[in-house]
């Protein structure tokens, strides 16, 4: 099994056509066929089911795809780290969910890069479980997560606690005396998927099953322009919208007969990793 076979497999899983894969990869179609055939021999399973024109992943192929992508990611990360050694004496790889990046991670990165030429920083944004997996694969040094990790060999600290606030554009609040749980299900709500966190479960529970939201996006910061333009309401971490509330572009809507849960941000890293060096601005190479 080699990386070219894996890359061809991953690409074919996306385009689902041998001819198109060959054209895009600029190789002969027979090369694509041979690489997939060799890969299937090595894993001992059929990875694709063939149709008259297109192919699709088998159940085994779906499982193998996740591992193939991780293998390629690990290879890329290892090369990046080795290259970084030549020009930077210290390299940090940080994972963060979107809701925590603007509030917690960006200020740390800004401080790290300020007047500092010996440090390289890589930031990966994504969902908590994906980032935790990358941490366990040694692709990340630390993760700011909405989901805790209780596993031997890892430190999982509560980094900060916040609350979620229901906000809308300034002057667009139709419930100046507060909104009830019943009324909430009827408003033009802009959804940010907080996935497996307690906050995500809470927000989903406020709406009927299979509810169609006016907008559904997985990056909380992307909601701010829509909210500021008065296009709906959304629950967001208070610290994420605090500046906009103080500046008068957003306003908070009071909750009448229910309360929103706290938002907990966890900092997760390996036990032998010196996270304080990044968190406390110790960026020299001593």
Number of C-alpha atoms within 10 A of each C-alpha: 12 9 12 12 19 21 17 21 27 19 18 24 20 13 15 20 17 23 19 15 21 19 11 10 15 9 12 14 16 12 14 20 16 13 20 21 15 14 20 17 13 10 12 10 14 17 25 22 12 15 10 5 9 15 18 18 20 15 13 14 20 14 12 19 17 11 12 18 15 16 16 16 14 16 13 12 16 14 10 12 17 10 11 15 12 8 12 15 15 18 17 19 18 21 30 26 25 22 26 23 20 16 15 17 20 14 11 17 20 10 15 23 14 9 8 11 14 15 17 20 13 13 16 17 18 17 22 25 17 12 23 25 14 20 21 15 14 15 23 22 21 27 27 29 28 26 20 20 18 10 9 8 11 16 19 21 14 14 13 12 12 14 15 19 24 20 25 28 23 18 13 18 20 11 12 11 11 14 19 14 14 11 10 15 14 9 15 14 22 21 24 22 18 24 17 13 16 15 23 18 13 13 18 16 11 13 17 9 8 7 10 11 14 13 14 14 14 17 17 23 17 12 21 20 12 16 22 21 14 17 17 21 26 24 23 23 23 18 19 21 23 15 12 16 18 10 11 13 19 24 24 21 20 18 17 11 10 10 11 14 15 14 19 20 23 22 22 25 24 19 12 9 12 12 17 9 12 17 14 11 12 11 20 13 9 6
